[in-house]
Amino acid sequence: MNVKYKNLGLIDYKKAWEMQEKLFNELLAAKQEGSNKQNDNKLFFLQHPHVYTLGKSGNKNNLLLNEGLLKSKGASFYHIDRGGDITYHGPGQIVGYPIFNLDSLNLSIRDYIFNLEQVIINVLKNYGLVASRSEGETGVWLDVDNKVKARKIAAIGVRISRMVSMHGFAFNVNTNLDYFNYIVPCGIVDKGVTSLQNELGREIPLEDIEKQLLEQFEEVYGFKFEGLA
């Protein structure tokens, strides 16, 4: 099965959210109608201007900035419909939004999220970093067994309805980590946040990471990509 892919570049969060909602609802409708369009799976890579998003069950107290300070940092805030708590998106971070019919890909919800994590774990291995999962917490972590050093390098937050997905992952590549100081990331108080640049001590071309992510999506999920006009 082929999955359509497109890189949207730097795009406003609200605009991307509205796009996702439209495609998500179209895929749900196609599934309900039993049309061939229910196999029309898509993956988008993009970056957002500085923005904080809070999941539907998140605690707004985990945002440590008031409206005035948000503006002074050039950031916006949205309370959205994915799972998870609060996170940050910004330039230098690769965000991935899979709009997938999990049934068409023969995936359970658990396997879908496990595979998202595995894609990023495999890419990090290419840079000599041993990443893993943290029990009870989604995302990709480094030194997860060391309470002092444990730090998250990629966050995952999804919305799934009738086995159709939206939202996805945020992989800190060259991300400005200072912006995480203004939140309690994902509501987790005892673990830090990092980026690939922070770990390696050098900036990494985003196109290199995007290429490797696509390769790992094909490897882990077992499908092929085609371009999306």
LINGI-V78155 format. One record per backbone hydrogen bond with DSSP energy under -1.0 kcal/mol. NH is the residue of the N-H (numbers start at 1). CO is the residue of the C=O. E is the energy in kcal/mol with one decimal. If there is no record, write none. Layout:
BEGIN
<<NH;CO;E> <NH;CO;E>>
END
This chain:
BEGIN
<<3;224;-2.9> <4;41;-2.4> <5;226;-2.5> <6;43;-1.8> <8;45;-2.9> <11;47;-2.9> <16;12;-2.2> <17;13;-2.7> <18;14;-2.5> <19;15;-2.0> <20;16;-2.5> <21;17;-2.6> <22;18;-2.1> <23;19;-2.3> <24;20;-3.2> <25;21;-2.6> <26;22;-2.1> <27;23;-2.3> <28;24;-2.3> <29;25;-2.4> <30;26;-2.4> <31;27;-2.1> <32;28;-2.3> <33;29;-2.3> <34;30;-1.1> <35;30;-1.9> <38;35;-1.7> <39;36;-1.9> <40;37;-1.8> <41;39;-1.9> <42;99;-2.0> <43;4;-2.6> <44;97;-1.5> <45;6;-1.7> <46;95;-1.9> <47;9;-2.6> <51;89;-2.4> <52;76;-2.6> <53;87;-2.2> <54;78;-2.5> <55;85;-1.9> <56;82;-2.5> <58;55;-1.9> <62;59;-2.3> <63;60;-2.0> <64;182;-2.7> <70;66;-2.4> <71;67;-2.0> <72;68;-1.8> <73;69;-1.5> <74;71;-1.4> <75;70;-2.5> <76;50;-1.4> <78;52;-2.2> <80;54;-2.6> <83;158;-2.0> <87;53;-2.1> <89;51;-2.9> <93;90;-1.4> <94;171;-2.2> <95;46;-2.8> <96;169;-2.4> <97;44;-2.8> <99;42;-3.2> <102;163;-2.7> <106;103;-1.4> <107;102;-2.6> <112;108;-2.4> <113;109;-2.2> <114;110;-2.5> <115;111;-2.6> <116;112;-1.9> <117;113;-2.2> <118;114;-2.1> <119;115;-2.5> <120;116;-1.4> <121;117;-2.5> <122;118;-2.6> <123;119;-1.7> <124;120;-2.4> <125;121;-1.6> <127;124;-1.5> <128;125;-1.8> <129;124;-2.1> <132;141;-2.3> <137;134;-2.6> <140;154;-2.4> <141;132;-2.9> <142;151;-2.6> <146;143;-1.8> <150;146;-2.6> <151;142;-1.8> <152;192;-2.7> <153;140;-2.5> <154;140;-1.4> <155;170;-2.3> <157;168;-2.7> <159;166;-1.9> <161;164;-2.3> <164;161;-1.6> <165;100;-2.5> <166;159;-1.8> <168;157;-1.4> <169;96;-1.9> <170;155;-2.4> <171;94;-3.0> <172;153;-2.5> <173;92;-1.1> <174;92;-2.9> <177;175;-1.1> <179;176;-1.3> <180;177;-1.6> <181;178;-1.7> <183;180;-1.3> <184;62;-2.2> <186;86;-3.6> <187;184;-2.9> <188;185;-2.3> <192;150;-2.3> <194;152;-2.8> <196;172;-2.0> <197;173;-2.9> <199;195;-1.9> <200;196;-2.4> <201;197;-2.2> <209;205;-1.4> <210;206;-2.9> <211;207;-2.0> <212;208;-1.9> <213;209;-2.8> <214;210;-2.4> <215;211;-2.1> <216;212;-2.3> <217;213;-2.5> <218;214;-2.1> <219;215;-2.0> <220;216;-3.3> <221;217;-2.5> <222;218;-1.3> <224;1;-1.9> <226;3;-2.1> <228;5;-1.6>>
END
